[in-house]
Amino acid sequence: MKRLLNCTASETRALTKEELVVAIKANAGRTILAENDVVIPPFSSNVTNSEVVAAFGADLILLNCFDFQAPVIIGLDPADQTPIKTLKKLTGKPIGVNLEPVDGAASFEGTINQISPGRIASDENLKRANEYGFDFICLTGNPSTGVSNKEISDATKRAKGLFEGVVIAGKMHSAGVSEAVIDMETIDAFAEAGADIILVPTSGTVPGFTEQQMHACICRIHQQGKLAMSTIGTTQEGADTATIRELALMSKRAGADIQHIGDAGFNGTADPENIMQLSVSIRGKRHTYLKMAQSINR
């Protein structure tokens, strides 16, 4: 089984769910997942945000704010009936989607934003994720959406029976709920529910979460036989490259298998140079330039 770093676009497209997980593990902590907002216009009308993050070195692409009841991706033809198939053809990358397990009974912090039913982690949307051809789903919460770890665990259990791809579970920040973003009990619950990948916020992105705590959480995830994804999801994806370098090396030391970078730059992605810096920091210029230059037609 090739590591993902060495897979061409055609080889990546042919990977099964199980093979994709193995290919990521074989990358030895050098996999980048870039998130992008599908309803914020890109910097140019002739490109999608997914193409931008792919061009700057992302291995996996996560769509945020994709609404199954109003499936719009700015930059694609609105009449396209198979937008995810089109996006895969344009980028040569596995494509995933955020689904949000909202908890109406949770103890909230401040005002909670109501989101469309097309973005919630319902059974209907889990089935639709299959029909659209998504390679993975991320069960998480946007800011102030009222997503709880309890509901993420429940949604993970349901996803294992309804979705055929890779399941990522966890929160990048509080999502408006008064609870620990991550702890050992939560990791165990996600693992027992069947998550393939469990995410933890990168130390330095949420208050009070130290590198030692991050390392301990990732060790627990690996003990459970799961992959760990560190996240930059609190707008630092729009910081300077020096900040990204520090966060990247911190995640590498902590043992992350995948490093996520969020969508909160100026145009619904991380600042492109920050995606490139993340790549250079964790895998060097040779692999970075290869992934940026390699044709999707290979």
Number of C-alpha atoms within 10 A of each C-alpha: 10 15 18 25 20 14 16 17 20 14 13 20 16 10 18 14 16 11 16 22 18 17 21 22 20 17 17 18 21 25 27 25 25 28 29 30 25 26 19 18 17 22 14 10 10 9 15 24 28 30 20 21 29 22 20 23 27 29 25 25 27 28 24 22 22 21 22 19 12 10 16 18 24 19 19 16 11 11 8 13 11 11 18 20 14 14 19 21 16 16 24 23 23 23 23 25 22 23 29 27 25 26 17 13 8 17 13 20 14 10 10 16 13 10 16 13 14 19 21 23 25 18 15 13 21 22 15 17 23 16 13 14 18 22 27 24 26 26 28 28 27 22 17 19 23 28 28 29 29 16 20 30 25 15 26 30 18 17 25 17 12 17 22 20 21 21 22 24 29 27 24 25 24 23 25 22 24 14 15 12 19 21 15 13 10 19 25 17 17 29 22 13 19 21 27 22 23 27 30 29 24 27 22 17 19 16 8 9 16 14 16 12 15 24 21 16 23 27 18 19 24 17 11 14 12 22 24 27 27 29 27 29 23 20 14 22 29 22 14 13 18 12 16 24 18 14 23 26 14 19 27 20 14 23 22 30 26 26 28 30 31 26 29 21 18 14 18 22 28 28 25 18 17 24 29 22 24 31 27 19 19 21 18 13 14 9 17 22 16 13 22 15 12 12 13 15 11 10
